[in-house]
């Protein structure tokens, strides 16, 4: 416990020395010796089990609480930090960072998050991996995930983003895929699902029940206004938590575009994370409406700030398009017919098209935003057009969705809709003797720019 306190020392050298010594003691005294390791199970199994339980207590009582020192550092709850942006992030409201931009904090090299976090997590992961071999148990995998989850739930946007990126490395590089169990994938998926939501997001309208008196309605309005104001104050103070959404999306994207990882986790969690991203996008849109209702973005401002929620929405939708394309291309007809797959395809396709039509009807919509979402819709329709009749036949919800776009001003999208509707009509015709597949434009391949977002 004394050594653990040195990890919060303001002096960098003291922190590093204390942490190094603590990790050395753990590795030396809380693992079975090579001689004991070679012995068969029996009397030695109880002390080994005791060592594993002691290691769990060390994680919970010493190593995980050390993360509190980052929040006490006082430099990571708000402010601009371009190093936290994922690659290929598109700015159309906020000011994009300059090439080779650095954090707004001049003390970055001395801060806890930059000097101690990686060393601490590396040490914990090393202990975890050693325990897998020494005890044949993944108990410490759960402790590492709990530690990273503490990062994700932190008020500090810096710590949450660092935790997300370390989570990605932990399950894709540190661990062997054969050691990642179904329970581990379930935990990781739920961690990512939760972090996509906006903390404390209030409803956009006053929740008034039927039959409420005028006095009750007035009270509910006042409470709703106070909740909105509290949300805005928290968002302004913890502004760099807006980096979390795009980074969580990037991590999910890295997982769901890796075939080996998708095979390991299973389609259940692929669909779960895709649905979670869709929910996150809708939350970010609501948060943007609330924030923009009190402060109008200044397009001429040159002051760098964390990303706007609508920029996170665009980044999330680009990945969402990738997930939908891969889902339709890689699953067979029976897989596409499964209710969970049908539900996510229908909901996310409808949401994308509704957003496209709303932006098309809005004369003040950003040109960059409109160009990107038009490309997403075009790619999605092109993919629909390349699907075989066996898959199209399973999507009974598709025809009503397409009809909403038949009057769009975008010629490319309108043409794709007409081709797809013709294909569906011919398929449903009793005298159908062929298809219009030759009339379809070039198929979408995995070299699409939406796949190459990593």
HELIX and SHEET records of a PDB file:
HELIX    1   1 UNK A    2  UNK A    6  1                                   5    
HELIX    2   2 UNK A   12  UNK A   29  1                                  18    
HELIX    3   3 UNK A   34  UNK A   38  1                                   5    
HELIX    4   4 UNK A   43  UNK A   58  1                                  16    
HELIX    5   5 UNK A   59  UNK A   63  3                                   5    
HELIX    6   6 UNK A   64  UNK A   67  5                                   4    
HELIX    7   7 UNK A   68  UNK A   72  1                                   5    
HELIX    8   8 UNK A   82  UNK A   84  5                                   3    
HELIX    9   9 UNK A  108  UNK A  110  5                                   3    
HELIX   10  10 UNK A  112  UNK A  115  1                                   4    
HELIX   11  11 UNK A  117  UNK A  135  1                                  19    
HELIX   12  12 UNK A  139  UNK A  152  1                                  14    
HELIX   13  13 UNK A  157  UNK A  169  1                                  13    
HELIX   14  14 UNK A  170  UNK A  174  3                                   5    
HELIX   15  15 UNK A  177  UNK A  179  5                                   3    
HELIX   16  16 UNK A  182  UNK A  195  1                                  14    
HELIX   17  17 UNK A  214  UNK A  237  1                                  24    
HELIX   18  18 UNK A  239  UNK A  241  5                                   3    
HELIX   19  19 UNK A  242  UNK A  256  1                                  15    
HELIX   20  20 UNK A  259  UNK A  265  1                                   7    
HELIX   21  21 UNK A  267  UNK A  294  1                                  28    
HELIX   22  22 UNK A  309  UNK A  330  1                                  22    
HELIX   23  23 UNK A  333  UNK A  337  1                                   5    
HELIX   24  24 UNK A  339  UNK A  360  1                                  22    
HELIX   25  25 UNK A  367  UNK A  386  1                                  20    
HELIX   26  26 UNK A  389  UNK A  392  1                                   4    
HELIX   27  27 UNK A  398  UNK A  403  1                                   6    
HELIX   28  28 UNK A  411  UNK A  428  1                                  18    
HELIX   29  29 UNK A  437  UNK A  439  5                                   3    
END                                                                             
